[in-house]
Structure formats: structure tokens, C-alpha cells
Amino acid sequence: MKINIVLHEPEIPQNTGNIARTCAATGASLHLIEPLGFKIDDRKLKRAGLDYWDELDITYYKDTEDFFNKNPGAEIYYFSTKAKNTYSDVEYPDEVFLMFGKETKGLPEKLLFDNEEKCVRMPMRQNLRSLNLSNTVAIAVYEVLRQKNFEGLETEGSLTQFVWGERQL
């Protein structure tokens, strides 16, 4: 299983940092399509990603054309509030690219129009613009992981002072 998160021209460093942390924690790869709305060494970006940057598989692209040229045949799902399909109705393939647009405008409408059947949305109340980008990415990644039974991830935690299932007096 290989999950690829693609951010098309992200603008807010804290969102990208949070997404980078989600990618590191889940083993997803991060793909950033320029132009970026920040410098990659932005301290807000680094702070949001905490100390996980060395755990991250990250690729940069000079523009959308560069991304598509370097990923021919990629199975891509386009996340947008403008989509007709719901993200949870999709059965995601073992290798998938989940693409998200910039915070202020989303993905280009031509890209959505040309890929109508691969466009998906998060259900939400009417008259609201959108969910936060980093929250949307996390929901999408965990839906793919859920469908794959969280393959490769720890699914059970442990307490530091107690043991699950044992009663303390």
C-alpha cells in the first residue's frame, strides 16, 4: 500500500506542517506542487511538523505539468467542495494519490472538470466554505488506511503507569 498526498500550491505553512506530520505518522508520501505560499524553511512550517521532518518522504514539483509528467498513470483522487461524489464511497487502490488544492481557491476547476469521476468531497453543512486543509487530508488518509485495515501501523497503545485489563487497587 502506498498513499501519496499531493498539495497543489499550498499557501499556509502551518497547514503544510500539520500535513507533513500526518504523512510521517502514517507513512504517506508528501508531494508539493509549486508555487508555495511560503518558504520551505519557514519556522511555522517546521514547528507544525515538529521533529518529524527526517521521517518524511517529500517531493517537490515546479508546477502541475511537472507533477503529471513525473507521475504518469497515477491513480489520483481530487478533493474539492465542488465534487459530486463522497470520499467514503470510493474503494481506494493500493497505490493512490490524493490531491488537494490551495486553501483560498481549491483545485483548478478545469482539472476537476476533466476528472469528474475521480473528484470527491467531504460532506458538510450548506453555506459553509470548507474544512481546514490539514483536517481534510487527515480524514482522507485515515479513510484509505481504514479500508486497508491500517496496514503497517500500530493499532494498540499502552499506558505508562497502568496495564490495560488489569484492575488496580
C-alpha positions in Angstrom: 0.0 0.0 0.0 1.3 3.5 -0.9 -0.5 6.7 -0.1 0.6 9.9 -1.7 -0.6 13.3 -0.5 -0.4 16.0 -3.2 -0.8 19.6 -2.2 -1.4 21.9 -5.2 0.1 25.3 -4.4 -0.4 25.3 -0.6 -0.4 28.7 0.9 -0.4 28.4 4.7 2.8 26.9 6.3 1.1 25.6 9.4 -1.3 23.5 7.3 1.5 22.0 5.3 3.5 21.4 8.5 0.5 19.6 10.1 0.0 17.6 6.9 3.7 16.7 6.9 3.3 15.3 10.4 0.3 13.3 9.4 2.3 11.9 6.5 5.2 11.0 8.7 2.9 9.3 11.2 1.1 7.2 8.6 3.9 6.5 6.1 2.3 8.6 3.4 4.5 10.5 0.9 4.1 14.2 0.5 4.2 15.9 -2.9 4.3 19.7 -3.1 3.4 21.5 -6.3 4.8 25.0 -6.6 4.4 27.8 -6.2 4.2 27.6 -2.5 2.8 30.4 -0.4 5.8 30.2 1.9 9.5 29.3 2.0 10.1 25.7 2.8 12.4 26.7 5.7 9.6 28.8 7.3 9.7 28.3 11.0 5.9 28.0 11.2 6.1 25.1 8.8 8.9 23.4 10.8 7.1 24.0 14.1 3.8 22.5 12.9 5.7 19.4 11.6 7.6 19.2 14.9 10.6 16.9 14.7 9.2 14.5 12.1 10.9 16.1 9.0 13.5 13.4 8.9 10.8 10.8 8.8 9.1 12.3 5.7 9.2 11.2 2.1 8.7 14.6 0.2 8.9 15.5 -3.4 8.7 19.0 -5.0 7.4 19.9 -8.4 7.9 23.2 -10.3 4.2 23.2 -11.5 1.2 20.9 -12.2 2.6 19.8 -15.6 5.8 18.7 -13.9 3.8 16.6 -11.4 1.8 14.9 -14.1 4.9 14.3 -16.2 6.7 12.6 -13.3 3.7 10.5 -12.2 2.3 9.1 -15.5 -0.6 6.7 -14.9 -1.0 7.7 -11.3 -4.5 6.9 -9.8 -5.5 10.3 -8.5 -8.5 11.4 -6.5 -9.2 15.1 -6.4 -10.6 16.5 -3.2 -12.9 19.5 -3.6 -16.0 21.1 -2.1 -17.3 21.3 -5.7 -17.3 17.5 -6.2 -20.5 15.4 -6.5 -19.1 12.2 -5.0 -18.3 11.5 -1.4 -14.8 10.5 -0.3 -16.1 7.5 1.7 -17.9 5.9 -1.3 -14.6 5.2 -3.1 -12.7 2.0 -2.8 -9.1 3.3 -3.0 -6.4 1.3 -4.8 -3.3 0.0 -3.1 -1.3 2.9 -4.6 -3.2 6.2 -4.6 -2.6 9.9 -5.0 -4.9 12.2 -3.0 -4.8 15.7 -4.4 -5.8 18.8 -2.5 -5.9 22.4 -3.7 -4.7 25.7 -2.2 -6.6 27.0 0.9 -8.1 30.0 -0.8 -9.3 28.6 -4.1 -9.0 24.8 -4.0 -8.0 22.9 -7.2 -8.4 24.5 -10.6 -11.9 23.9 -12.0 -10.5 22.6 -15.4 -8.7 19.9 -13.5 -11.9 18.9 -11.7 -14.0 19.1 -14.8 -11.5 16.8 -16.7 -11.6 14.2 -13.9 -15.2 14.3 -12.8 -15.5 10.7 -11.7 -12.3 11.0 -9.5 -13.5 14.1 -7.7 -14.6 13.6 -4.1 -15.8 15.8 -1.3 -16.3 15.7 2.5 -19.9 16.1 3.4 -20.7 19.2 5.4 -23.4 21.7 6.1 -24.7 24.0 3.4 -23.4 27.6 3.1 -20.0 26.8 4.7 -16.9 27.3 2.6 -14.8 24.3 3.6 -13.0 22.3 6.2 -9.4 23.1 7.2 -7.0 21.7 4.7 -4.9 19.7 7.2 -8.1 18.2 8.8 -9.4 17.2 5.3 -6.1 15.5 4.5 -6.1 13.6 7.8 -9.7 12.4 7.2 -8.8 11.2 3.7 -5.6 9.4 4.7 -7.3 7.6 7.5 -10.2 6.5 5.3 -7.7 4.9 2.9 -5.9 3.3 5.9 -9.2 2.1 7.4 -10.0 0.4 4.1 -6.6 -1.4 4.2 -7.1 -2.4 7.9 -4.4 0.1 9.0 -1.7 -2.0 7.3 1.8 -1.3 8.7 0.5 0.9 11.6 0.4 0.2 15.3 -3.2 -0.3 16.3 -2.8 -0.8 20.0 -1.2 1.6 22.5 0.0 1.1 26.1 -0.3 3.1 29.2 2.8 4.2 31.1 1.5 3.7 34.7 -1.1 1.0 34.3 -1.7 -2.1 32.2 -4.8 -2.5 30.1 -7.2 -5.1 31.5 -5.6 -5.2 35.0 -7.6 -3.7 37.9 -5.5 -1.5 40.2 -6.4 -1.3 43.9 
